[in-house]
Amino acid sequence: MRLFIPGGKVRDSVCILMLTFILAVGFQFVFSSSYIKQGSDVEIFVFNLDGLSVLIVHGYHVKDIRVIVGKSGEGSCYFFPIVEERQDYIRGRLVIYHPNLKGESCLTIMASPLGNGMEIIEEIPIVYLRISATAQVNQNGTITIRGNVHAENYTIASSVISVVLPTGEIYSTQANWSGNFSVIVPYASSYTVRAHGGYAVELDIPVIICSTLEMVKPIAP
């Protein structure tokens, strides 16, 4: 199974534009400090989109960057695709497609220091979103879709919620600090409710948040 794809097609042009913008901002944010680090170190940034996550790792005074799906020693080791290498600095970018994950709890990033020193090991948690949603018919014929985005062991805040009608029309909103959301949409026989991104309230480190979807049908008043 090919789990990591450094390039590849993103589902639609909107997602491509979002990804390009986020990566550009991320590169600009960290590039200014790329060559002032002393000693071996890595900095990890995660951008969670609909259906995929992008990891950007900046390595300082290290030989390479590797990744394991799961904890160290549990799975196969892959070399991180390097997009820039200069002096004692390297930058790698990795695209992870959520459907390829099989319930793993974390991703392990490893790097070997230049010269002597202990190997650098960083674990990135993997969080799997879940949606609970209902579609209630209003008196004026519209539909109010309410629900909650959550994950096992974590409260998920500020996820992006997209409600897709059978016609392809999309209505979006954002979950609040506790994961609750509500959006009014035109009547349809069913809806696809998608959730991606946000952050795990209990974690203050980079985390992979896997997107999810739920099919809902209107409930008569």
C-alpha positions as CSV (number, residue, x, y, z in Angstrom):
1,M,0.0,0.0,0.0
2,R,1.4,3.4,-1.0
3,L,0.6,5.5,2.0
4,F,2.5,8.7,1.4
5,I,2.4,10.6,-1.9
6,P,4.6,13.8,-2.1
7,G,2.6,15.0,-5.1
8,G,-0.6,13.7,-6.4
9,K,-4.0,15.1,-7.4
10,V,-6.2,16.9,-4.9
11,R,-9.9,16.4,-5.4
12,D,-10.8,19.8,-6.8
13,S,-9.4,23.2,-7.8
14,V,-10.6,24.9,-4.6
15,C,-8.7,22.5,-2.5
16,I,-5.6,23.0,-4.6
17,L,-5.8,26.8,-4.2
18,M,-6.3,26.4,-0.4
19,L,-3.3,24.0,-0.1
20,T,-1.1,26.3,-2.2
21,F,-1.9,29.3,-0.1
22,I,-1.5,27.5,3.3
23,L,1.9,26.0,2.2
24,A,3.1,29.4,1.0
25,V,2.2,31.1,4.3
26,G,3.8,28.3,6.3
27,F,7.0,28.4,4.3
28,Q,7.2,32.2,4.8
29,F,6.5,32.0,8.5
30,V,9.4,29.6,9.3
31,F,11.9,30.4,6.6
32,S,13.3,33.6,8.3
33,S,14.6,31.5,11.2
34,S,15.9,28.6,9.2
35,Y,19.6,29.3,9.7
36,I,19.9,30.7,13.1
37,K,19.3,27.4,15.0
38,Q,22.2,26.0,17.0
39,G,22.3,22.2,17.6
40,S,20.2,19.5,16.0
41,D,16.5,20.1,16.1
42,V,13.3,19.7,14.0
43,E,10.2,21.9,13.8
44,I,6.9,20.3,12.7
45,F,3.9,22.1,11.2
46,V,0.6,20.3,10.3
47,F,-2.1,21.7,7.9
48,N,-5.3,19.7,8.0
49,L,-7.6,19.9,4.9
50,D,-10.6,18.0,3.7
51,G,-9.3,14.5,3.0
52,L,-5.7,15.1,3.6
53,S,-3.1,16.6,5.9
54,V,0.2,18.2,4.9
55,L,3.2,17.9,7.2
56,I,6.1,20.3,6.9
57,V,9.2,19.5,8.8
58,H,12.2,21.8,9.2
59,G,15.4,20.0,10.2
60,Y,18.4,21.8,11.6
61,H,21.8,20.1,11.6
62,V,20.3,16.7,10.8
63,K,21.2,14.1,8.2
64,D,17.7,13.1,7.1
65,I,14.0,12.9,8.2
66,R,12.1,9.7,8.4
67,V,8.6,8.8,9.4
68,I,6.8,5.7,10.8
69,V,3.0,5.2,10.8
70,G,2.4,4.5,14.4
71,K,4.9,4.4,17.3
72,S,8.6,3.9,16.8
73,G,9.4,0.3,16.0
74,E,5.8,-0.7,15.1
75,G,5.8,-0.1,11.3
76,S,7.8,0.5,8.2
77,C,10.1,3.5,8.0
78,Y,9.7,6.0,5.1
79,F,12.2,8.7,4.2
80,F,10.5,12.2,4.2
81,P,10.5,13.8,0.7
82,I,12.9,16.7,0.9
83,V,12.0,19.9,-0.9
84,E,14.9,22.0,0.1
85,E,18.4,21.3,1.4
86,R,20.9,24.0,2.2
87,Q,24.0,24.0,4.5
88,D,22.9,22.4,7.7
89,Y,19.1,22.9,7.0
90,I,16.6,20.7,5.3
91,R,12.9,21.0,4.7
92,G,10.6,18.1,4.0
93,R,6.9,18.0,2.9
94,L,4.6,15.0,3.2
95,V,1.0,14.6,2.1
96,I,-1.1,12.1,4.1
97,Y,-4.4,11.0,2.6
98,H,-6.8,10.2,5.4
99,P,-8.5,7.2,3.8
100,N,-5.1,5.5,3.8
101,L,-4.9,5.6,7.6
102,K,-6.2,2.5,9.4
103,G,-6.7,3.7,13.0
104,E,-3.1,4.4,13.9
105,S,-2.8,6.6,17.0
106,C,0.2,8.6,15.9
107,L,2.9,9.4,13.3
108,T,6.5,9.2,14.5
109,I,9.0,11.7,13.0
110,M,12.7,10.8,13.4
111,A,15.9,12.6,12.4
112,S,19.6,11.7,12.8
113,P,21.8,14.5,14.1
114,L,25.0,15.6,12.2
115,G,27.9,14.2,14.1
116,N,27.3,12.5,17.5
117,G,24.1,12.8,19.4
118,M,20.9,11.0,20.2
119,E,18.3,10.5,17.5
120,I,15.5,13.0,17.5
121,I,12.1,11.4,17.9
122,E,8.8,13.3,17.8
123,E,5.3,11.7,17.9
124,I,2.4,13.5,16.1
125,P,-1.0,12.4,17.4
126,I,-3.6,11.3,14.8
127,V,-7.2,12.2,15.7
128,Y,-10.2,10.8,13.8
129,L,-13.2,13.2,13.6
130,R,-16.8,12.0,14.1
131,I,-20.1,13.8,13.4
132,S,-23.4,13.6,15.1
133,A,-26.0,15.5,13.1
134,T,-29.8,15.8,12.6
135,A,-31.8,17.7,9.9
136,Q,-35.0,19.3,11.2
137,V,-37.7,20.7,8.9
138,N,-38.6,24.3,9.6
139,Q,-42.1,25.9,9.2
140,N,-40.9,27.9,6.2
141,G,-39.7,24.7,4.4
142,T,-36.0,25.2,5.0
143,I,-33.9,22.7,6.9
144,T,-31.8,23.4,10.1
145,I,-28.9,21.0,10.4
146,R,-27.5,20.8,13.9
147,G,-24.8,18.6,15.2
148,N,-21.5,18.1,17.0
149,V,-18.0,17.3,15.8
150,H,-16.0,15.2,18.3
151,A,-13.3,12.6,18.6
152,E,-12.5,9.8,21.0
153,N,-10.7,11.3,24.0
154,Y,-10.6,14.8,22.6
155,T,-12.9,17.9,22.4
156,I,-12.6,19.3,18.8
157,A,-13.1,23.0,18.3
158,S,-13.5,25.2,15.2
159,S,-13.8,22.5,12.6
160,V,-15.0,23.6,9.1
161,I,-18.5,22.1,8.4
162,S,-19.7,21.7,4.8
163,V,-23.2,20.6,4.0
164,V,-23.5,19.3,0.4
165,L,-26.9,19.1,-1.3
166,P,-27.6,16.4,-3.9
167,T,-27.4,19.2,-6.5
168,G,-23.8,19.9,-5.5
169,E,-24.6,23.2,-3.8
170,I,-22.5,23.7,-0.6
171,Y,-23.3,25.6,2.6
172,S,-20.5,26.0,5.1
173,T,-20.1,27.0,8.7
174,Q,-17.7,26.5,11.6
175,A,-18.1,24.6,14.8
176,N,-17.7,26.5,18.0
177,W,-15.3,25.9,20.9
178,S,-17.2,22.8,22.0
179,G,-17.7,21.3,18.6
180,N,-21.3,22.3,18.1
181,F,-22.7,23.7,14.8
182,S,-25.9,24.8,13.2
183,V,-26.7,25.8,9.6
184,I,-29.9,26.5,7.7
185,V,-30.1,25.1,4.1
186,P,-32.8,24.6,1.4
187,Y,-34.9,21.5,1.6
188,A,-33.5,18.4,0.0
189,S,-34.1,14.7,0.4
190,S,-30.7,14.1,2.0
191,Y,-27.5,15.9,2.8
192,T,-23.8,15.0,3.1
193,V,-22.3,16.7,6.1
194,R,-18.5,16.9,6.0
195,A,-16.1,18.1,8.8
196,H,-12.4,18.8,8.6
197,G,-9.7,20.8,10.5
198,G,-10.1,22.5,13.8
199,Y,-8.0,21.7,16.8
200,A,-8.0,19.3,19.7
201,V,-8.6,21.4,22.8
202,E,-6.5,19.1,25.1
203,L,-3.4,19.2,22.8
204,D,-1.1,22.1,22.3
205,I,1.2,20.3,19.8
206,P,0.9,19.6,16.1
207,V,-1.8,17.0,15.4
208,I,-3.2,15.2,12.3
209,I,-7.0,15.6,12.3
210,C,-8.7,13.3,9.9
211,S,-11.8,14.6,8.1
212,T,-15.0,12.7,8.1
213,L,-18.6,12.8,6.7
214,E,-22.1,11.8,7.6
215,M,-25.3,11.3,5.6
216,V,-28.4,12.8,7.1
217,K,-32.1,13.0,6.1
218,P,-34.7,15.5,7.1
219,I,-36.9,14.8,10.2
220,A,-40.5,15.8,9.8
221,P,-41.8,18.4,12.4
